[in-house]
Amino acid sequence: MGSLENGRYNPSILLAFKIARYFHMSIEDIFIYEEEES
């Protein structure tokens, strides 16, 4: 969890769904998607 919080790990979509389900939250409530500037 620490790596997720620090932005050092990018979870797979399956892991994101499992984490959201565990906490009874939506993926959008847990994870913030930020596009990288090119």
mmCIF entry with sequence, helices, sheets and N, C-alpha, C, O atoms, coordinates in Angstrom:
data_MODEL
# 
_entry.id   MODEL 
# 
_entity.id                         1 
_entity.type                       polymer 
_entity.pdbx_number_of_molecules   1 
# 
_entity_poly.entity_id                      1 
_entity_poly.type                           'polypeptide(L)' 
_entity_poly.nstd_linkage                   no 
_entity_poly.nstd_monomer                   no 
_entity_poly.pdbx_seq_one_letter_code       MGSLENGRYNPSILLAFKIARYFHMSIEDIFIYEEEES 
_entity_poly.pdbx_seq_one_letter_code_can   MGSLENGRYNPSILLAFKIARYFHMSIEDIFIYEEEES 
_entity_poly.pdbx_strand_id                 A 
# 
loop_
_entity_poly_seq.entity_id 
_entity_poly_seq.num 
_entity_poly_seq.mon_id 
_entity_poly_seq.hetero 
1 1  MET n 
1 2  GLY n 
1 3  SER n 
1 4  LEU n 
1 5  GLU n 
1 6  ASN n 
1 7  GLY n 
1 8  ARG n 
1 9  TYR n 
1 10 ASN n 
1 11 PRO n 
1 12 SER n 
1 13 ILE n 
1 14 LEU n 
1 15 LEU n 
1 16 ALA n 
1 17 PHE n 
1 18 LYS n 
1 19 ILE n 
1 20 ALA n 
1 21 ARG n 
1 22 TYR n 
1 23 PHE n 
1 24 HIS n 
1 25 MET n 
1 26 SER n 
1 27 ILE n 
1 28 GLU n 
1 29 ASP n 
1 30 ILE n 
1 31 PHE n 
1 32 ILE n 
1 33 TYR n 
1 34 GLU n 
1 35 GLU n 
1 36 GLU n 
1 37 GLU n 
1 38 SER n 
# 
_struct_asym.id          A 
_struct_asym.entity_id   1 
# 
loop_
_struct_conf.conf_type_id 
_struct_conf.id 
_struct_conf.pdbx_PDB_helix_id 
_struct_conf.beg_label_comp_id 
_struct_conf.beg_label_asym_id 
_struct_conf.beg_label_seq_id 
_struct_conf.pdbx_beg_PDB_ins_code 
_struct_conf.end_label_comp_id 
_struct_conf.end_label_asym_id 
_struct_conf.end_label_seq_id 
_struct_conf.pdbx_end_PDB_ins_code 
_struct_conf.beg_auth_comp_id 
_struct_conf.beg_auth_asym_id 
_struct_conf.beg_auth_seq_id 
_struct_conf.end_auth_comp_id 
_struct_conf.end_auth_asym_id 
_struct_conf.end_auth_seq_id 
_struct_conf.pdbx_PDB_helix_class 
_struct_conf.details 
_struct_conf.pdbx_PDB_helix_length 
HELX_P HELX_P1 AA1 GLY A 2  ? GLU A 5  ? GLY A 2  GLU A 5  1 ? 4  
HELX_P HELX_P2 AA2 ILE A 13 ? TYR A 22 ? ILE A 13 TYR A 22 1 ? 10 
HELX_P HELX_P3 AA3 ILE A 27 ? ILE A 30 ? ILE A 27 ILE A 30 1 ? 4  
# 
_struct_conf_type.id          HELX_P 
_struct_conf_type.criteria    ? 
_struct_conf_type.reference   ? 
# 
loop_
_atom_site.group_PDB 
_atom_site.id 
_atom_site.type_symbol 
_atom_site.label_atom_id 
_atom_site.label_alt_id 
_atom_site.label_comp_id 
_atom_site.label_asym_id 
_atom_site.label_entity_id 
_atom_site.label_seq_id 
_atom_site.pdbx_PDB_ins_code 
_atom_site.Cartn_x 
_atom_site.Cartn_y 
_atom_site.Cartn_z 
_atom_site.occupancy 
_atom_site.B_iso_or_equiv 
_atom_site.pdbx_formal_charge 
_atom_site.auth_seq_id 
_atom_site.auth_comp_id 
_atom_site.auth_asym_id 
_atom_site.auth_atom_id 
_atom_site.pdbx_PDB_model_num 
ATOM 1   N N  . MET A 1 1  ? 0.823   -1.193 0.000   1.00 0.00 ? 1  MET A N  1 
ATOM 2   C CA . MET A 1 1  ? 0.000   0.000  0.000   1.00 0.00 ? 1  MET A CA 1 
ATOM 3   C C  . MET A 1 1  ? 0.865   1.255  0.000   1.00 0.00 ? 1  MET A C  1 
ATOM 4   O O  . MET A 1 1  ? 0.502   2.256  -0.617  1.00 0.00 ? 1  MET A O  1 
ATOM 5   N N  . GLY A 1 2  ? 1.988   1.212  0.675   1.00 0.00 ? 2  GLY A N  1 
ATOM 6   C CA . GLY A 1 2  ? 2.861   2.382  0.722   1.00 0.00 ? 2  GLY A CA 1 
ATOM 7   C C  . GLY A 1 2  ? 3.321   2.815  -0.652  1.00 0.00 ? 2  GLY A C  1 
ATOM 8   O O  . GLY A 1 2  ? 3.361   4.009  -0.951  1.00 0.00 ? 2  GLY A O  1 
ATOM 9   N N  . SER A 1 3  ? 3.672   1.840  -1.501  1.00 0.00 ? 3  SER A N  1 
ATOM 10  C CA . SER A 1 3  ? 4.111   2.166  -2.866  1.00 0.00 ? 3  SER A CA 1 
ATOM 11  C C  . SER A 1 3  ? 2.984   2.795  -3.673  1.00 0.00 ? 3  SER A C  1 
ATOM 12  O O  . SER A 1 3  ? 3.225   3.686  -4.488  1.00 0.00 ? 3  SER A O  1 
ATOM 13  N N  . LEU A 1 4  ? 1.754   2.337  -3.453  1.00 0.00 ? 4  LEU A N  1 
ATOM 14  C CA . LEU A 1 4  ? 0.606   2.939  -4.134  1.00 0.00 ? 4  LEU A CA 1 
ATOM 15  C C  . LEU A 1 4  ? 0.443   4.390  -3.696  1.00 0.00 ? 4  LEU A C  1 
ATOM 16  O O  . LEU A 1 4  ? 0.242   5.278  -4.525  1.00 0.00 ? 4  LEU A O  1 
ATOM 17  N N  . GLU A 1 5  ? 0.530   4.624  -2.393  1.00 0.00 ? 5  GLU A N  1 
ATOM 18  C CA . GLU A 1 5  ? 0.337   5.971  -1.863  1.00 0.00 ? 5  GLU A CA 1 
ATOM 19  C C  . GLU A 1 5  ? 1.430   6.924  -2.329  1.00 0.00 ? 5  GLU A C  1 
ATOM 20  O O  . GLU A 1 5  ? 1.171   8.109  -2.542  1.00 0.00 ? 5  GLU A O  1 
ATOM 21  N N  . ASN A 1 6  ? 2.637   6.421  -2.487  1.00 0.00 ? 6  ASN A N  1 
ATOM 22  C CA . ASN A 1 6  ? 3.756   7.265  -2.889  1.00 0.00 ? 6  ASN A CA 1 
ATOM 23  C C  . ASN A 1 6  ? 3.884   7.418  -4.394  1.00 0.00 ? 6  ASN A C  1 
ATOM 24  O O  . ASN A 1 6  ? 4.766   8.135  -4.867  1.00 0.00 ? 6  ASN A O  1 
ATOM 25  N N  . GLY A 1 7  ? 3.014   6.751  -5.163  1.00 0.00 ? 7  GLY A N  1 
ATOM 26  C CA . GLY A 1 7  ? 3.051   6.857  -6.614  1.00 0.00 ? 7  GLY A CA 1 
ATOM 27  C C  . GLY A 1 7  ? 4.164   6.065  -7.261  1.00 0.00 ? 7  GLY A C  1 
ATOM 28  O O  . GLY A 1 7  ? 4.507   6.319  -8.416  1.00 0.00 ? 7  GLY A O  1 
ATOM 29  N N  . ARG A 1 8  ? 4.743   5.103  -6.541  1.00 0.00 ? 8  ARG A N  1 
ATOM 30  C CA . ARG A 1 8  ? 5.832   4.304  -7.103  1.00 0.00 ? 8  ARG A CA 1 
ATOM 31  C C  . ARG A 1 8  ? 5.331   3.009  -7.730  1.00 0.00 ? 8  ARG A C  1 
ATOM 32  O O  . ARG A 1 8  ? 6.125   2.250  -8.288  1.00 0.00 ? 8  ARG A O  1 
ATOM 33  N N  . TYR A 1 9  ? 4.030   2.742  -7.651  1.00 0.00 ? 9  TYR A N  1 
ATOM 34  C CA . TYR A 1 9  ? 3.479   1.516  -8.210  1.00 0.00 ? 9  TYR A CA 1 
ATOM 35  C C  . TYR A 1 9  ? 2.199   1.852  -8.935  1.00 0.00 ? 9  TYR A C  1 
ATOM 36  O O  . TYR A 1 9  ? 1.348   2.569  -8.408  1.00 0.00 ? 9  TYR A O  1 
ATOM 37  N N  . ASN A 1 10 ? 2.058   1.336  -10.142 1.00 0.00 ? 10 ASN A N  1 
ATOM 38  C CA . ASN A 1 10 ? 0.875   1.554  -10.959 1.00 0.00 ? 10 ASN A CA 1 
ATOM 39  C C  . ASN A 1 10 ? 0.066   0.261  -10.953 1.00 0.00 ? 10 ASN A C  1 
ATOM 40  O O  . ASN A 1 10 ? 0.470   -0.702 -11.606 1.00 0.00 ? 10 ASN A O  1 
ATOM 41  N N  . PRO A 1 11 ? -1.058  0.201  -10.243 1.00 0.00 ? 11 PRO A N  1 
ATOM 42  C CA . PRO A 1 11 ? -1.793  -1.060 -10.121 1.00 0.00 ? 11 PRO A CA 1 
ATOM 43  C C  . PRO A 1 11 ? -2.474  -1.467 -11.422 1.00 0.00 ? 11 PRO A C  1 
ATOM 44  O O  . PRO A 1 11 ? -2.853  -0.626 -12.237 1.00 0.00 ? 11 PRO A O  1 
ATOM 45  N N  . SER A 1 12 ? -2.618  -2.769 -11.593 1.00 0.00 ? 12 SER A N  1 
ATOM 46  C CA . SER A 1 12 ? -3.384  -3.266 -12.731 1.00 0.00 ? 12 SER A CA 1 
ATOM 47  C C  . SER A 1 12 ? -4.852  -2.934 -12.489 1.00 0.00 ? 12 SER A C  1 
ATOM 48  O O  . SER A 1 12 ? -5.248  -2.648 -11.359 1.00 0.00 ? 12 SER A O  1 
ATOM 49  N N  . ILE A 1 13 ? -5.645  -2.971 -13.529 1.00 0.00 ? 13 ILE A N  1 
ATOM 50  C CA . ILE A 1 13 ? -7.069  -2.673 -13.383 1.00 0.00 ? 13 ILE A CA 1 
ATOM 51  C C  . ILE A 1 13 ? -7.738  -3.697 -12.474 1.00 0.00 ? 13 ILE A C  1 
ATOM 52  O O  . ILE A 1 13 ? -8.639  -3.347 -11.713 1.00 0.00 ? 13 ILE A O  1 
ATOM 53  N N  . LEU A 1 14 ? -7.311  -4.958 -12.541 1.00 0.00 ? 14 LEU A N  1 
ATOM 54  C CA . LEU A 1 14 ? -7.882  -5.988 -11.675 1.00 0.00 ? 14 LEU A CA 1 
ATOM 55  C C  . LEU A 1 14 ? -7.578  -5.685 -10.214 1.00 0.00 ? 14 LEU A C  1 
ATOM 56  O O  . LEU A 1 14 ? -8.464  -5.788 -9.365  1.00 0.00 ? 14 LEU A O  1 
ATOM 57  N N  . LEU A 1 15 ? -6.345  -5.313 -9.913  1.00 0.00 ? 15 LEU A N  1 
ATOM 58  C CA . LEU A 1 15 ? -5.987  -4.971 -8.539  1.00 0.00 ? 15 LEU A CA 1 
ATOM 59  C C  . LEU A 1 15 ? -6.760  -3.740 -8.077  1.00 0.00 ? 15 LEU A C  1 
ATOM 60  O O  . LEU A 1 15 ? -7.202  -3.682 -6.929  1.00 0.00 ? 15 LEU A O  1 
ATOM 61  N N  . ALA A 1 16 ? -6.925  -2.768 -8.951  1.00 0.00 ? 16 ALA A N  1 
ATOM 62  C CA . ALA A 1 16 ? -7.680  -1.565 -8.604  1.00 0.00 ? 16 ALA A CA 1 
ATOM 63  C C  . ALA A 1 16 ? -9.120  -1.918 -8.244  1.00 0.00 ? 16 ALA A C  1 
ATOM 64  O O  . ALA A 1 16 ? -9.660  -1.387 -7.273  1.00 0.00 ? 16 ALA A O  1 
ATOM 65  N N  . PHE A 1 17 ? -9.751  -2.807 -9.015  1.00 0.00 ? 17 PHE A N  1 
ATOM 66  C CA . PHE A 1 17 ? -11.111 -3.245 -8.706  1.00 0.00 ? 17 PHE A CA 1 
ATOM 67  C C  . PHE A 1 17 ? -11.166 -3.965 -7.368  1.00 0.00 ? 17 PHE A C  1 
ATOM 68  O O  . PHE A 1 17 ? -12.093 -3.747 -6.587  1.00 0.00 ? 17 PHE A O  1 
ATOM 69  N N  . LYS A 1 18 ? -10.187 -4.820 -7.093  1.00 0.00 ? 18 LYS A N  1 
ATOM 70  C CA . LYS A 1 18 ? -10.169 -5.572 -5.831  1.00 0.00 ? 18 LYS A CA 1 
ATOM 71  C C  . LYS A 1 18 ? -10.009 -4.643 -4.632  1.00 0.00 ? 18 LYS A C  1 
ATOM 72  O O  . LYS A 1 18 ? -10.669 -4.822 -3.608  1.00 0.00 ? 18 LYS A O  1 
ATOM 73  N N  . ILE A 1 19 ? -9.136  -3.654 -4.762  1.00 0.00 ? 19 ILE A N  1 
ATOM 74  C CA . ILE A 1 19 ? -8.944  -2.699 -3.667  1.00 0.00 ? 19 ILE A CA 1 
ATOM 75  C C  . ILE A 1 19 ? -10.224 -1.895 -3.440  1.00 0.00 ? 19 ILE A C  1 
ATOM 76  O O  . ILE A 1 19 ? -10.645 -1.705 -2.298  1.00 0.00 ? 19 ILE A O  1 
ATOM 77  N N  . ALA A 1 20 ? -10.836 -1.426 -4.515  1.00 0.00 ? 20 ALA A N  1 
ATOM 78  C CA . ALA A 1 20 ? -12.075 -0.656 -4.401  1.00 0.00 ? 20 ALA A CA 1 
ATOM 79  C C  . ALA A 1 20 ? -13.179 -1.495 -3.762  1.00 0.00 ? 20 ALA A C  1 
ATOM 80  O O  . ALA A 1 20 ? -13.913 -1.005 -2.904  1.00 0.00 ? 20 ALA A O  1 
ATOM 81  N N  . ARG A 1 21 ? -13.297 -2.741 -4.171  1.00 0.00 ? 21 ARG A N  1 
ATOM 82  C CA . ARG A 1 21 ? -14.318 -3.623 -3.610  1.00 0.00 ? 21 ARG A CA 1 
ATOM 83  C C  . ARG A 1 21 ? -14.065 -3.858 -2.118  1.00 0.00 ? 21 ARG A C  1 
ATOM 84  O O  . ARG A 1 21 ? -15.002 -3.861 -1.320  1.00 0.00 ? 21 ARG A O  1 
ATOM 85  N N  . TYR A 1 22 ? -12.809 -4.051 -1.747  1.00 0.00 ? 22 TYR A N  1 
ATOM 86  C CA . TYR A 1 22 ? -12.455 -4.297 -0.350  1.00 0.00 ? 22 TYR A CA 1 
ATOM 87  C C  . TYR A 1 22 ? -12.894 -3.132 0.543   1.00 0.00 ? 22 TYR A C  1 
ATOM 88  O O  . TYR A 1 22 ? -13.404 -3.343 1.644   1.00 0.00 ? 22 TYR A O  1 
ATOM 89  N N  . PHE A 1 23 ? -12.693 -1.909 0.060   1.00 0.00 ? 23 PHE A N  1 
ATOM 90  C CA . PHE A 1 23 ? -13.040 -0.726 0.842   1.00 0.00 ? 23 PHE A CA 1 
ATOM 91  C C  . PHE A 1 23 ? -14.467 -0.235 0.580   1.00 0.00 ? 23 PHE A C  1 
ATOM 92  O O  . PHE A 1 23 ? -14.874 0.789  1.128   1.00 0.00 ? 23 PHE A O  1 
ATOM 93  N N  . HIS A 1 24 ? -15.236 -0.958 -0.255  1.00 0.00 ? 24 HIS A N  1 
ATOM 94  C CA . HIS A 1 24 ? -16.616 -0.586 -0.595  1.00 0.00 ? 24 HIS A CA 1 
ATOM 95  C C  . HIS A 1 24 ? -16.672 0.833  -1.161  1.00 0.00 ? 24 HIS A C  1 
ATOM 96  O O  . HIS A 1 24 ? -17.513 1.645  -0.776  1.00 0.00 ? 24 HIS A O  1 
ATOM 97  N N  . MET A 1 25 ? -15.755 1.102  -2.081  1.00 0.00 ? 25 MET A N  1 
ATOM 98  C CA . MET A 1 25 ? -15.672 2.413  -2.719  1.00 0.00 ? 25 MET A CA 1 
ATOM 99  C C  . MET A 1 25 ? -15.544 2.221  -4.225  1.00 0.00 ? 25 MET A C  1 
ATOM 100 O O  . MET A 1 25 ? -15.296 1.113  -4.701  1.00 0.00 ? 25 MET A O  1 
ATOM 101 N N  . SER A 1 26 ? -15.715 3.309  -4.967  1.00 0.00 ? 26 SER A N  1 
ATOM 102 C CA . SER A 1 26 ? -15.488 3.228  -6.409  1.00 0.00 ? 26 SER A CA 1 
ATOM 103 C C  . SER A 1 26 ? -14.001 3.435  -6.683  1.00 0.00 ? 26 SER A C  1 
ATOM 104 O O  . SER A 1 26 ? -13.278 4.000  -5.862  1.00 0.00 ? 26 SER A O  1 
ATOM 105 N N  . ILE A 1 27 ? -13.564 2.974  -7.838  1.00 0.00 ? 27 ILE A N  1 
ATOM 106 C CA . ILE A 1 27 ? -12.161 3.153  -8.216  1.00 0.00 ? 27 ILE A CA 1 
ATOM 107 C C  . ILE A 1 27 ? -11.823 4.643  -8.270  1.00 0.00 ? 27 ILE A C  1 
ATOM 108 O O  . ILE A 1 27 ? -10.733 5.048  -7.866  1.00 0.00 ? 27 ILE A O  1 
ATOM 109 N N  . GLU A 1 28 ? -12.745 5.449  -8.764  1.00 0.00 ? 28 GLU A N  1 
ATOM 110 C CA . GLU A 1 28 ? -12.504 6.888  -8.884  1.00 0.00 ? 28 GLU A CA 1 
ATOM 111 C C  . GLU A 1 28 ? -12.321 7.555  -7.527  1.00 0.00 ? 28 GLU A C  1 
ATOM 112 O O  . GLU A 1 28 ? -11.619 8.561  -7.420  1.00 0.00 ? 28 GLU A O  1 
ATOM 113 N N  . ASP A 1 29 ? -12.947 7.001  -6.487  1.00 0.00 ? 29 ASP A N  1 
ATOM 114 C CA . ASP A 1 29 ? -12.788 7.568  -5.148  1.00 0.00 ? 29 ASP A CA 1 
ATOM 115 C C  . ASP A 1 29 ? -11.420 7.253  -4.553  1.00 0.00 ? 29 ASP A C  1 
ATOM 116 O O  . ASP A 1 29 ? -10.943 7.976  -3.679  1.00 0.00 ? 29 ASP A O  1 
ATOM 117 N N  . ILE A 1 30 ? -10.792 6.186  -5.015  1.00 0.00 ? 30 ILE A N  1 
ATOM 118 C CA . ILE A 1 30 ? -9.512  5.751  -4.453  1.00 0.00 ? 30 ILE A CA 1 
ATOM 119 C C  . ILE A 1 30 ? -8.333  6.235  -5.285  1.00 0.00 ? 30 ILE A C  1 
ATOM 120 O O  . ILE A 1 30 ? -7.343  6.722  -4.739  1.00 0.00 ? 30 ILE A O  1 
ATOM 121 N N  . PHE A 1 31 ? -8.437  6.103  -6.605  1.00 0.00 ? 31 PHE A N  1 
ATOM 122 C CA . PHE A 1 31 ? -7.318  6.417  -7.490  1.00 0.00 ? 31 PHE A CA 1 
ATOM 123 C C  . PHE A 1 31 ? -7.603  7.667  -8.305  1.00 0.00 ? 31 PHE A C  1 
ATOM 124 O O  . PHE A 1 31 ? -8.730  7.887  -8.751  1.00 0.00 ? 31 PHE A O  1 
ATOM 125 N N  . ILE A 1 32 ? -6.576  8.482  -8.495  1.00 0.00 ? 32 ILE A N  1 
ATOM 126 C CA . ILE A 1 32 ? -6.681  9.697  -9.302  1.00 0.00 ? 32 ILE A CA 1 
ATOM 127 C C  . ILE A 1 32 ? -5.843  9.493  -10.559 1.00 0.00 ? 32 ILE A C  1 
ATOM 128 O O  . ILE A 1 32 ? -4.653  9.188  -10.484 1.00 0.00 ? 32 ILE A O  1 
ATOM 129 N N  . TYR A 1 33 ? -6.480  9.664  -11.711 1.00 0.00 ? 33 TYR A N  1 
ATOM 130 C CA . TYR A 1 33 ? -5.765  9.508  -12.982 1.00 0.00 ? 33 TYR A CA 1 
ATOM 131 C C  . TYR A 1 33 ? -5.277  10.869 -13.441 1.00 0.00 ? 33 TYR A C  1 
ATOM 132 O O  . TYR A 1 33 ? -6.062  11.800 -13.617 1.00 0.00 ? 33 TYR A O  1 
ATOM 133 N N  . GLU A 1 34 ? -3.971  10.971 -13.630 1.00 0.00 ? 34 GLU A N  1 
ATOM 134 C CA . GLU A 1 34 ? -3.383  12.203 -14.137 1.00 0.00 ? 34 GLU A CA 1 
ATOM 135 C C  . GLU A 1 34 ? -2.578  11.876 -15.381 1.00 0.00 ? 34 GLU A C  1 
ATOM 136 O O  . GLU A 1 34 ? -1.663  11.054 -15.335 1.00 0.00 ? 34 GLU A O  1 
ATOM 137 N N  . GLU A 1 35 ? -2.915  12.519 -16.496 1.00 0.00 ? 35 GLU A N  1 
ATOM 138 C CA . GLU A 1 35 ? -2.182  12.283 -17.737 1.00 0.00 ? 35 GLU A CA 1 
ATOM 139 C C  . GLU A 1 35 ? -0.824  12.963 -17.660 1.00 0.00 ? 35 GLU A C  1 
ATOM 140 O O  . GLU A 1 35 ? -0.692  14.071 -17.140 1.00 0.00 ? 35 GLU A O  1 
ATOM 141 N N  . GLU A 1 36 ? 0.182   12.274 -18.192 1.00 0.00 ? 36 GLU A N  1 
ATOM 142 C CA . GLU A 1 36 ? 1.523   12.848 -18.234 1.00 0.00 ? 36 GLU A CA 1 
ATOM 143 C C  . GLU A 1 36 ? 1.613   13.816 -19.399 1.00 0.00 ? 36 GLU A C  1 
ATOM 144 O O  . GLU A 1 36 ? 1.067   13.566 -20.473 1.00 0.00 ? 36 GLU A O  1 
ATOM 145 N N  . GLU A 1 37 ? 2.304   14.919 -19.179 1.00 0.00 ? 37 GLU A N  1 
ATOM 146 C CA . GLU A 1 37 ? 2.504   15.886 -20.257 1.00 0.00 ? 37 GLU A CA 1 
ATOM 147 C C  . GLU A 1 37 ? 3.602   15.388 -21.177 1.00 0.00 ? 37 GLU A C  1 
ATOM 148 O O  . GLU A 1 37 ? 4.619   14.873 -20.713 1.00 0.00 ? 37 GLU A O  1 
ATOM 149 N N  . SER A 1 38 ? 3.399   15.543 -22.506 1.00 0.00 ? 38 SER A N  1 
ATOM 150 C CA . SER A 1 38 ? 4.423   15.077 -23.449 1.00 0.00 ? 38 SER A CA 1 
ATOM 151 C C  . SER A 1 38 ? 5.163   16.214 -24.079 1.00 0.00 ? 38 SER A C  1 
ATOM 152 O O  . SER A 1 38 ? 6.058   15.992 -24.895 1.00 0.00 ? 38 SER A O  1 
# 
